[in-house]
């Protein structure tokens, strides 16, 4: 069994997220779609695919990474070409390569980078509705940037955790938290050693609350320290979120 790593891009609009839901739940997911394509390619038993990020319904990816074991002997370029011939048009394999022993797309990841695009103002351009969230207000840029800076570093993000979450710890380290404004669009990029479910969307919800003046930055800081989901603003919608890149340790140099 050869271990493989692929980089995948997809439009998440018509998917019920990454995670396969099982045979009893007939939903279209990215994981199940990839597993089906690999099954057709290999002609053997089910190929289990592990993703670096379990993106939610409507979330997109430019650099999702997935790993799996494959019995069939194949060249990387041929595997990429074959999968893209089978996969639907809203999923594409950008790169395929053999993975080192022990590689796991999620557990081996050092950090993940997400981008959120948010259109502001009364009316959103229709061509943007699949790739960007929207709020009907103009945001105070200085307040938004101050809120983004608040998130940097190691914090307990329990206030942003989804109800019923079973993670061992809600402490995460945010390595990068940056906001750029292009006209009426806010672009937020955040990189961390890990994310809670819907955490990026909740971070954006905090930025919006600060930007529209619903909460001051110090009030947002107190909401973060409260470790109480009820203290935090509601999350932004899914459609503006994209998994951009997953970082891994560089392969060891040959002796």
LODREN-900007 format. One record per residue (C-alpha): residue in one letter; z, y, x. Coordinates in steps of 0.001 Angstrom, whole numbers, padded with zeros to 6 digits, always signed. Layout:
AZYX
...
REM end
This chain:
X+000000+000000+000000
X-001091+003317+001486
X+000903+006454+000683
X-001160+009467-000396
X-000610+013173-000917
X-002893+015350-003036
X-002920+019072-003804
X-003747+019775-007442
X-004706+022849-009454
X-004648+022969-013232
X-004814+025244-016241
X-001608+024358-018057
X-002563+025900-021400
X-003515+022644-023103
X-000948+020417-021379
X+002547+019565-022583
X+003795+020165-019053
X+003709+017959-015965
X+006058+015142-016908
X+004683+012058-018694
X+006541+011530-021974
X+006161+007763-022320
X+003990+005688-024604
X+006050+006518-027697
X+005326+010261-027327
X+001556+010851-027511
X+001389+014125-025584
X-001121+015272-022973
X+000590+015835-019606
X-000721+016431-016100
X+001142+013449-014632
X-000218+011045-017249
X-003734+012449-016798
X-003613+011885-013027
X-002158+008402-013442
X-004912+007497-015887
X-007597+008726-013477
X-006053+006802-010570
X-005835+003689-012712
X-009536+003901-013507
X-010338+004489-009855
X-008209+001650-008473
X-008892-000847-011233
X-005377-002229-010750
X-001879-001760-012184
X-000479+001660-013093
X-000302+004092-010176
X+002914+006128-010429
X+002416+009777-009467
X+005313+012037-008391
X+004905+015816-008572
X+006618+018442-006439
X+007328+020627-009479
X+007869+019492-013061
X+006044+022414-014624
X+006689+023122-018308
X+004257+023319-021197
X+001701+026067-020567
X+002564+026577-016885
X-000338+026562-014415
X-000696+025405-010810
X-002776+026405-007817
X-000893+024281-005290
X+000971+021479-007044
X+001521+018562-004667
X+001680+014950-005836
X+002313+011690-004019
X+001547+008069-004888
X+000894+004665-003337
X-002573+003127-003577
X-003729-000382-002714
X-007424+000496-002510
X-008777+001456+000919
X-010668+004761+000658
X-011552+007818+002744
X-009778+011062+001728
X-012984+012899+000823
X-014153+009950-001286
X-010821+009814-003139
X-010965+013528-003891
X-014574+013303-005083
X-013908+010229-007248
X-010850+011705-008937
X-012606+014986-009724
X-015446+013021-011308
X-012947+011300-013641
X-010464+014107-014352
X-010966+016631-017173
X-012216+020073-016253
X-008774+021717-016468
X-007437+019615-013555
X-008874+019495-010036
X-007834+017806-006802
X-008196+020400-004043
X-007223+018145-001147
X-006397+014486-000538
X-004795+013092+002604
X-002744+010103+003771
X+000988+010882+003715
X+003538+009884+006374
X+005950+007045+005661
X+008785+008130+003375
X+006953+011194+002025
X+007982+012171-001512
X+006271+015147-003143
X+009493+016459-004708
X+012286+015267-002404
X+010440+016166+000822
X+009674+019736-000293
X+011431+022525+001618
X+010539+025308-000808
X+008295+026218-003730
X+006522+029506-004410
X+005852+030644-007978
X+003956+033660-009269
X+004397+035287-012667
X+001893+037773-014086
X+003067+040026-016895
X+000868+042512-018728
X+002762+045478-020170
X+001921+048001-022864
X+001048+047850-026550
X-002129+045743-026326
X-003033+042823-024061
X-006674+042266-023121
X-007734+038991-024828
X-009185+037488-021643
X-005714+037660-020099
X-003895+035709-022793
X-004151+032291-021059
X-002948+033436-017638
X-000498+036294-018193
X+002570+036921-020287
X+002852+040148-022259
X+005513+042618-023364
X+004756+045736-025447
X+006782+048063-023215
X+006143+049917-019992
X+008697+048927-017354
X+010615+051132-014943
X+009243+049974-011586
X+012271+051033-009529
X+014666+049186-011843
X+012520+046047-011744
X+012398+046061-007947
X+016169+046549-007724
X+016691+043597-010058
X+014323+041435-007987
X+016304+042248-004856
X+019477+041165-006651
X+018151+037594-006840
X+017620+037148-003108
X+019949+034822-001196
X+022177+031961-002293
X+023674+032219-005787
X+025025+030029-008529
X+022339+030357-011197
X+024327+028660-013981
X+023622+031657-016225
X+019917+030798-016040
X+020288+027040-016588
X+018740+025479-019689
X+021075+023903-022220
X+021731+020226-021580
X+020708+020373-017918
X+022056+017447-015878
X+021595+018809-012342
X+024383+018174-009834
X+024593+021829-008813
X+023191+025106-010107
X+023374+026755-006674
X+019965+027694-005276
X+018743+029865-002372
X+015989+032365-003103
X+014055+033114+000069
X+011654+035654-001376
X+011769+037806-004517
X+009066+040462-004622
X+007437+042586-007315
X+004030+044258-007203
X+002593+046512-009894
X-001173+046685-010370
X-001872+049157-013141
X-000188+047843-016285
X+000427+044393-014773
X+003613+043274-013045
X+003199+040464-010515
X+006387+038702-009462
X+006509+036172-006613
X+009601+034098-005953
X+010176+031366-003381
X+013284+029179-003268
X+014574+025901-001916
X+014592+024656-005502
X+014544+025854-009097
X+016411+024944-012253
X+014370+024179-015345
X+012832+027415-016670
X+014618+029348-013924
X+011607+031465-012900
X+010916+032416-016492
X+014598+033383-016848
X+014393+035486-013687
X+011415+037304-015199
X+013410+037757-018402
X+016044+039517-016301
X+013410+041736-014672
X+012056+042732-018079
X+015545+043523-019399
X+016191+045781-016401
X+012727+047353-016557
X+012957+048324-020215
X+016542+049579-019859
X+018180+046881-021999
X+020468+046025-019055
X+021318+047983-015951
X+021067+046244-012591
X+024861+046064-012304
X+025075+044586-015788
X+022506+042007-014718
X+024622+041224-011653
X+027652+040658-013904
X+025555+038407-016152
X+024580+036327-013123
X+028194+036027-011977
X+029317+035044-015491
X+027792+031548-015126
X+027146+031650-018870
X+023649+031265-020359
X+024658+033442-023309
X+025106+036405-020952
X+021524+036259-019631
X+018391+037690-021302
X+015905+035232-022883
X+013244+033699-020622
X+009685+034998-020422
X+006938+032937-022047
X+005332+030128-020046
X+001710+031231-019878
X+002168+033793-017104
X+003690+031323-014639
X+001835+029543-011815
X+003082+027162-009118
X+001308+028603-006079
X+002488+026643-003054
X+004862+023900-001929
X+006103+023949+001678
X+006917+020875+003754
X+008100+020295+007310
X+005301+020287+009871
X+004410+016807+011146
X+006047+015882+014398
X+003921+016473+017487
X+002789+013306+019302
X+004834+012384+022336
REM end
